[in-house]
Every structure is written in structure tokens, then in C-alpha cells.
């Protein structure tokens, strides 16, 4: 299976700052079938980025994704208070469709 | 809009069978791989498996021996059974639908069901 390793585990930032989250895959993720999800306490995850760089419906443009192959990045520019959450990457290239362990973006 | 509503028993004893059902409203039911995900307390997300409207399934190898998924297209419902549960199966279980029919991330999620396993 494809193992996804996210770093850092925790990111402490202030509103207005930018965040860079990394997701590294143990094998090539073909066709950039890599997604990012945002999860807040007590809520289901919410799709943020798919296809490594496409924003999901309703996601503001301060969220951007990049990368290919085995290295992917989620960038959050100008952090808003509602952006503080846990972010997970997921590959949907191969079964089992694995998730990274998450990066917590906290104030 | 697409909505997923899930339900099932929230408290089980070791060795019992976990049973959850998810009902879908809005959008098409056929053509998608309907998915189950779980999240242990304070932990990350684990993909359990998926089933399509033809009954084809893909299971996580780590759970494959205990997982049975089924689907009822007439009711727009799909279900998860996990046999011989233990405390390690305590988690919030989510049902979900991908954004598109083929090779697509999960865009629609149920509200989650906390299942606790304790003697």
C-alpha cells in the first residue's frame, strides 16, 4: 500500500501568516490522485484540494496545492481564524486509499 | 444537494458485530463507489473500504477478513458490517461519497457515528 507521511505534525502560527504542509508518498501517486482534507473538532473531514492542485467547491483561493509524483504540498496563505484545523492528505490512486497521519495547524 | 445520513448501534461488546447503514439523498446513487472511513479517538483517518451499486467491493487488507459491505440501490442505502469487534475498533465511523464516479476523492460525508466497544 502507499504510505503517506505528513510533516510537520503540528504547526503553530498566527492569523495572517502562511502555512506550508507537506505530504510525502512511499510510491508514486499517478495522475496526481492526491487530495487534502480539513477537519475541525467534532466534524467530518471536508475536501479542500483534489488532483493535487484543484480547489474543491467553495474553497477560498488562499488554499493552494502543488506537487507531483511522491511530494505534495498544501499552502495556506493569509491564515484566517477558521483555517485552524487538522489537515490530512489522501491518495486515491490505488487501493487501499490511504491517508496521511495529519498536520494540526494551531494558533 | 447530496446528503448522507448514517445510523447504527453505538455501544458493542467484544466479539459482537458492528452494523452501520448510510442513506443517501440528492444526486444519483448508481455509478459511485460508496465508502466507509473510521477515525479512532484522537487519531487519524482509516479507509475501511468501498462498494459500488453493482456490489463490487474493495476492502482494506488490514480489515478484509472481518468486513462485509452491502448495498440496496432501491433504498439508496449501503451498509457496513464488521465482525468480531474489539476495543481497537472503537472509533467514529463515517460513510462518504466520492466527488465523481471514477478515481475521485471523498466530497460528501455522513455525520459520523461513534461506536464504542467495551465489556
Interface residues (C-beta under 8 A of the other chain):
Chain A: X1 X31 X33 X35 X37 X44 X45 X46 X47 X50 X56 X57 X88 X90 X92 X93 X95 X96 X97 X98 X99 X100 X101 X102
Chain B: X35 X44 X45 X46 X47 X49 X50 X58 X59 X60 X61 X62 X94 X96 X98 X99 X103 X104 X105 X106 X107 X109 X110 X111 X112
